[in-house]
Amino acid sequence: MMTPTAVRTRMAGAVTRAGMVRASGALTSSYVAGTVVDATDFGMLVLLVRYTMGSGESANAVVIKVEVSTDGTTFYRLTDNEATVTAREHTFAALSSPGTYDAVAIAIPIAGVTRVRVSAKETGVASNYGTCEIKYALGW
């Protein structure tokens, strides 16, 4: 349980944390999980995704899956929170030409969870997979 002092400090922006979920590396057609992030006592996660489409490719996209856990063992996918629940994926289609990168920030509320696992894959690949780097920032 957080003390009122801790809440006041975090709301003032004094406590944040940033790091790397996935170092820049080749994507595949299957989800590959990055480093699990300790999100204890934080309420907002921002993912900073840097995506480069493979050489000679067109119309490719990076797909990001976010899972959360309250115990660090069992992970649950985020959903769209509609009446018929659908697993949420963040899909970002390449805007730039192959070999140059695109960047996107994804803000996700995470209050009440202790761990976050982020996975990435690429869709639309004909022959050359692109690369992806994912950084994170935690705060209130």
Residue pairs with C-beta under 8 A, 6 or more apart in sequence:
2 41
6 41
9 15
10 41
10 42
10 43
10 139
10 140
11 140
13 139
13 140
15 139
15 140
16 137
16 138
16 139
17 42
17 137
17 138
17 139
18 135
18 136
18 137
18 138
19 35
19 37
19 135
19 136
20 34
20 35
20 133
20 134
20 135
20 136
21 34
21 35
21 37
21 47
21 118
21 134
21 135
21 136
22 32
22 34
22 35
22 118
22 120
22 132
22 133
22 134
23 133
24 50
24 131
24 132
24 133
25 131
25 132
25 133
26 129
26 130
26 131
27 62
27 120
27 121
27 122
27 129
27 130
27 131
27 132
28 121
28 122
28 129
29 121
29 122
29 123
29 125
29 129
30 121
31 63
31 65
31 119
31 120
31 121
32 119
32 120
32 121
33 117
33 118
33 119
34 117
34 118
34 119
34 120
34 134
36 72
36 115
36 116
36 117
37 45
37 115
37 116
37 117
37 118
37 136
37 138
38 114
38 115
39 45
39 68
39 110
39 113
39 114
39 115
39 116
39 138
40 114
42 110
42 111
42 138
42 139
42 140
43 109
43 110
43 111
43 139
43 140
44 107
44 108
44 109
44 110
44 111
44 138
44 139
44 140
45 66
45 107
45 108
45 109
45 110
45 116
45 136
45 137
45 138
46 105
46 106
46 107
46 108
46 136
46 137
46 138
46 139
47 64
47 66
47 90
47 105
47 106
47 108
47 118
47 134
47 135
47 136
48 103
48 105
48 134
48 135
48 136
48 137
49 62
49 64
49 92
49 103
49 104
49 105
49 106
49 120
49 132
49 133
49 134
50 101
50 102
50 103
50 132
50 133
50 134
50 135
51 62
51 92
51 94
51 101
51 102
51 103
51 104
51 130
51 131
51 132
52 98
52 99
52 100
52 101
52 102
52 130
52 131
52 132
53 60
53 94
53 96
53 97
53 98
53 99
53 102
53 130
54 60
54 98
54 125
54 127
54 128
54 129
54 130
54 131
55 98
55 99
55 128
56 98
56 126
56 127
56 128
57 94
57 98
57 124
57 125
57 126
57 127
57 128
57 130
58 98
59 93
59 94
59 124
60 93
60 94
60 122
60 123
60 124
60 125
60 130
61 91
61 92
61 93
61 94
61 122
61 123
61 124
62 91
62 92
62 94
62 120
62 121
62 122
62 130
62 132
63 89
63 90
63 91
63 92
63 120
63 121
63 122
63 123
64 89
64 90
64 91
64 92
64 106
64 118
64 119
64 120
64 134
65 77
65 87
65 89
65 90
65 118
65 119
65 120
65 121
66 77
66 78
66 88
66 90
66 108
66 116
66 117
66 118
67 75
67 76
67 77
67 78
67 116
67 117
67 118
67 119
68 75
68 76
68 78
68 110
68 113
68 115
68 116
68 117
69 75
69 76
69 113
69 114
69 115
69 116
69 117
70 112
70 113
70 114
71 114
72 114
72 115
75 115
75 117
77 87
77 88
78 87
78 88
78 108
79 85
79 86
79 87
79 88
80 86
80 87
80 88
90 106
91 123
92 102
92 104
94 102
94 130
95 102
96 102
98 128
98 130
110 116
116 136
118 134
118 136
120 132
120 134
122 129
122 130
122 132
